[in-house]
Structure formats: C-alpha cells, structure tokens
Amino acid sequence: MASRQSLTVNQNLTIRLLRVLRYNKARIERAMALLPAEHKPLFQVLPFLLHINHPEFPGYVSNSNVPIGLNNFSFRDEIKNALMDFFPMQHVLIEDIKQIWPRQRAIEALLLMGSIGTIAQSDESDFDYWVCVDGKAHTAEALSLLQEKLTAIEQWVQDQYNIEVHFFLSEIDKVRNNDFGIAEGESAGSAQAVLLKSEFYTTNILVAGKAPFWWLVPESTTQQQYYALREHLEEGGSPDPDWFMDLGHIERLDPNELFGAAIWQLGKAMDSSFKSVIKMAKLEVFLENAENEQPLCNLLKKRVHNGDEAPGNVATIDPYALMFDQVIAHYEAKGDDDVVLLLRQCLYIKCDCELSKAAKDNEASFKRRIMIGYAKRWGWSRNDLMHLDNLENWSFQEKIQLFRRIHQFLILCYRRMSGKMPKDNQLVSQEDMTVLGRRLDTFYSKKPNKIEFLRSGMDELVYCPTVTLKLTRRKNGTSLWTMYSGDQLGKLNKSVEKTRITNAACLVRLMLWCICNRVIDANSEILLDYDTDPISESDLYQFVKHAVNLFPPVKVNSLPRTALISPQKIEACLVVLNFTTSRLKATVEDVVVIYSTSWGETFLANGVEALNGIWYDLQEMPAGSPCCAYVPHCSQRQRVFDAFCDTADHEFLLLS
C-alpha cells in the first residue's frame, strides 16, 4: 500500500514537472520573440561563456582553478549557430568544440529572473542571472575566480552590445537560508531576503542546469511537507533528485522585511520610476494582506500546476500581469481612482507596447494581446494611447508633472506602510540601513544651498539637445533667469510656458541644476535670448564644459558603499568669479562657490564667506583634487583671479 502511495506521489510530481517545463519553454520563447534580432544569439552565447574557459572567448580567467561547466548543458545546433554569429574568427574551435569542452560541471544552474519573458520585457531590460553553485564544494579563492569571470563577461556585453547583464553568484546553501550578502549595486542584501526569493520564484526562467525543487511541490505545502516530498524522489527514478536543487521553501512572506524592502524600492525609483511604482504598491498590498494571502509566487505556481485550468495552457500565464492584476484589484477596491490611473499608466509605459502604432517586427503577439485586453478593459481610446505613446514629445512641464505624481505616490505609500509595519524586528542590517538611508537622504532631502535632484528616473526623457535662456529684469532691480527647452528665441513668455524647464535668480545655480539633472550636457546647444549682457553664449559653453567635468550627474544607486559608510568629504570645489558682472572691472564683484561631496550631494552658495564655512573640509580633500576657479574670458580675467587669490586661504587653479 505504501509503495502504491509513493508511486502516486511521484506520478503527481512528474505531471507537475512536465507542466513546469512547458511553462519554462513558453517563457523562453517569449523572451526570444521580444529580443531584437541582433541580440537573440546572446541568449545562447552567455551560458556557453560560463561553461568554458578559453583565452579566445570573453570571460577567460588564466587561473585553471576557476569553477566552470554548467550542469545539463549540451552543445546544440542553436548554440553553435549563435557562436558562429558572434565569433566567426573562432570557427575552428567551434567546429571542434571537444578540445575546450570541460570534463567537470561546477555550476549547478543558470536562471534568469525579472522582466525577461514577460509583458514588461523591452529592448532596455536588464538580464539578471542567478549563477547557482554548491558553496561547500569550492574554496573562497575558487568562488572569487568565478566572480572575476562573471564580471568580465558582464563588461564584455556592456562594451560590445550596450546591454546590462548582471550575474549574481548564488551559493545554494546561503540562498536556502535567505542570505543574500550586503546591499551593493543591484544586490538588495539584507533589505529584502524572503521577498527577493519570492520575486525570484515568481519570475525565474531555467536557462541551463538543475531546476529549483520548489517548482514541484503544491502551492500550499508546509516546510515539513516540502522536505517529505523531496524524500520521495529516488535516484534514477522519475523525477530524478539529481535534476533539482534545493533553494528553500516559501510558505509565508516576512512582514519584518517590509521596512528594508520599502526603502530599497524608494532607492530603485531613482533609476526606474515606472517599475518601482508597481513594486512599491505590491509591498503595500502584501502588508494589507500579510495574514491571509499566499505569496504571489505560490499563486503563480498553482496556475502552472493546474495548467491554467486546462492542461497545455500554461503558456498563457504571465508573472508581471499576474502581479499587476493583484495590485490593481486592491486599489480599485479602495476606490482610489488617482492611484489606479497612475498604476495603469506606469504599467503601459513600462511595457512599451505603443498600441496606437503598427506592431514592431520583433514584438510578440502575446504582449500586444495582453496589453490590448487591458486598454479595452480600462476604456482607453486611441487618443489616450497616442498620448502615452508620444511621451518623448510631451512638454517638459507635462513630464515633470508625471514624475511628481510618481514620487508623491512612492513617499505617501512608504509613509502609510511605516505607520502599520512592525519596527522592532526589522531584518535589514544596521550597515545596509545606513547605506540605503544615506542614498535616500542624498536623493530626496532638502538642505540649505543643495542642488536638488529632479527625481525623473528616466534621463532620456528630460535631456534637451537645445535650450533657450532668457533674462527678465524685474522692477525691484533683481533679475530672473529662465531656461526653456527647444529654440524659443524671440518668443513671448506666455507662448513658451509649457517649454519652461526652471528659473532662478542666480544664473550659475540654474545652469548647475540643469547639468546635475542631465537636462543639458556639453553637447547641448544653448541659445541666449536678447538683452542678456554681459553674458555671452561662449561664457555658458565654457562654464558647462568645466561643470560637467567637475560635477558630473550622480547616479545615487551607484555611489560606493565604502563612501556611504564613511564620513562625508568634499571631492570637488569650483569658485565662479564675476560671471554676471561687468567684464571691465578688475576687482572681485561676485563669488559663487560650488562643491560636491562623497555622498553624492552638490551645493552652491553665494559670497566669498561661503569658503570659510567649508575651510576645514577643503583641507581634507583627496590628493589630486584641486580647488578650481573659473572667470569668464575678458581682458581683466587674470587680475580678477589674482585679486581673489590674495584674499583666499586656499590654493586655487584657474581653469582656461
């Protein structure tokens, strides 16, 4: 009787495995359908580069102790063809692949997670791979060599194809215990462990190697039942335990991770606003239903196991759409129409379908079909679609209004969650909390003299190849400088209001804000409207050239961890002299002090006394980081600089 029951369990596991494999195959087909033609071979090439180690291929590590070889990876025709496309000069090695094929297999599995193979995949989507290894089987030196190989491959893809690939070296035992290291770069560290594993299970695609055993167990399984089912597997049987790896079970999510996860998503919104809105909303939905609702990964697995109500229909399941449906239902039930509209718009923009236009050559029908279904359900007209599809051509003010709505939602959502979530037992480490907190402080906080961040999250939408600068002289004797997008020479203020970018009484502050927020750079055309003496376009171009070099735009999420856990230091300083005063005067009439810090903040203060406030910090500047001065080109330039140096307590370098 017991053996018959065991056979029944294994039969059920086998049926689930077949449906999981069919679903996995469908996800791969979707991913390939959405990839641009020139990138499709990369899907086959990347696993191969992890599998071998040879000086003629990217990722080569000279130390022979580097762990290589992917489990269950074979040399198929599609891999051979992809290699021939990418490396035609190595056709001899590719034809006789046995000479570089490894005998040992050190990498247990290669899996993709994230938006690849879902409606959210776009030409800009990152490839986030988990490279799973048995940490106990390798020394720390060997794992370091493998990381060196992975980093080299990432860099090759970035340099050659401008695609972001991230390999997360994942030790199976540590993942099972929800240990994801520290918060650095793309890694969330202790900020969200079980939540990260849940997202991984929700979106993963098995590229090569062993599948997570989690996929086989029913969605309502307890931890004890999970391991009991694993005991049913017999070596050489079906399913064979050697086909799987144990990354751990998820029965419930942990509310104690919410604080770190919410802060992490606020940080991610600095670079990816549209995605972070939906993910932050997902955290709030989880908090509201933590006691009685299963993790999304388990709900998705249930649909896969059930064949989406009919065997063979697993290919219709989309993880991103499933997540969105769960989130939007929550806010619809609350009657929060503004949030519902924002979430719909963010999903549509993130998915980049452009339904008002003809389908792209590489656009898979499943994506358009799902998004058309949403648009119909929401009652969107073609004009609504055309407006969102034309986002690049929105006025600057329209774009800024959208970004304000996004960040207002993120902050309010975070505040609502902060009032409900438990604080005492939050799992984020103190050091990770320091790093994440300082990044948020840099990005969101308002401080005296600080150049504030625009908070767009999409640089390409705010960059202006051409801008127009206008001066308004007010009745009280003060001046107001205004920057507009495009060529607005001679046009009246009322007619150009939609193109207004920003204004300020201090021209240097206005220019610096535009530079720090990627609105303009050294390649932008700057048009100067009439009656702006003594400023010339040459003055503006020279200032932009120097400011871009000294104060380049900061990617807050890329600030080094070591810098954020260390005391703040000044890294660059520039004094601008007589920028808006008469070029005939040889005395110092106007002083603007600009400096940036190791925490990614840039400050601007008027008056020579501002230097006194940072005198101690200037003495601690890193070696090779001189304090600089800029004076507009004129006959009195050197005399102005010399007069300034006579009163300064620090050495300055005059920029040409």
Sequence and secondary structure as in RCSB ss.txt:
>XXXX:A:sequence
MASRQSLTVNQNLTIRLLRVLRYNKARIERAMALLPAEHKPLFQVLPFLLHINHPEFPGYVSNSNVPIGLNNFSF
RDEIKNALMDFFPMQHVLIEDIKQIWPRQRAIEALLLMGSIGTIAQSDESDFDYWVCVDGKAHTAEALSLLQEKL
TAIEQWVQDQYNIEVHFFLSEIDKVRNNDFGIAEGESAGSAQAVLLKSEFYTTNILVAGKAPFWWLVPESTTQQQ
YYALREHLEEGGSPDPDWFMDLGHIERLDPNELFGAAIWQLGKAMDSSFKSVIKMAKLEVFLENAENEQPLCNLL
KKRVHNGDEAPGNVATIDPYALMFDQVIAHYEAKGDDDVVLLLRQCLYIKCDCELSKAAKDNEASFKRRIMIGYA
KRWGWSRNDLMHLDNLENWSFQEKIQLFRRIHQFLILCYRRMSGKMPKDNQLVSQEDMTVLGRRLDTFYSKKPNK
IEFLRSGMDELVYCPTVTLKLTRRKNGTSLWTMYSGDQLGKLNKSVEKTRITNAACLVRLMLWCICNRVIDANSE
ILLDYDTDPISESDLYQFVKHAVNLFPPVKVNSLPRTALISPQKIEACLVVLNFTTSRLKATVEDVVVIYSTSWG
ETFLANGVEALNGIWYDLQEMPAGSPCCAYVPHCSQRQRVFDAFCDTADHEFLLLS
>XXXX:A:secstr
 HHHHHHHHHHHHHHHHHHHHHHHHHHHHHHHHHS TTTHHHHHHHHHHHH   TTSTT  S TTS   BTT   
 HHHHHHHHHH GGGHHHHHTGGGT  SS  EEEEEEESSTTSTT  TT  EEEEEEE GGGS HHHHHHHHHHH
HHHHHHHHHHH   EEEEEEEHHHHHTT    EETTEEGGGSSHHHHHHHHHH EEEEE EEGGGGS TT  HHH
HHHHHHH  TTSSS GGGEE     SS  GGGHHHHHHHHHHHTTT HHHHHHHHHHHHHHHHTTTT   HHHHH
HHHHHTTTTSTT GGG  HHHHHHHHHHHHHHHHT HHHHHHHHHHHHHHHT  TTS   TT  HHHHHHHHHHH
HHHT  HHHHHHHHTGGGS HHHHHHHHHHHHHHHHHHHHHHHTTS  TT  S HHHHHHHHHHHHHHH   TTB
      S HHHH  SEEEEEEEE TTS EEEEEEES  TT  TGGGGGGEEEEES HHHHHHHHHHTTS  TTSE
EEE SS TT  HHHHHHHHHHHHHHS    GGGS HHHHTS   EEEEEEEESSSS TT  S   EEEEEEETTS
 EEEEESTHHHHHTHHHHHT  TT  EEEE  SSTTHHHHHHHHHHH SS EEE  
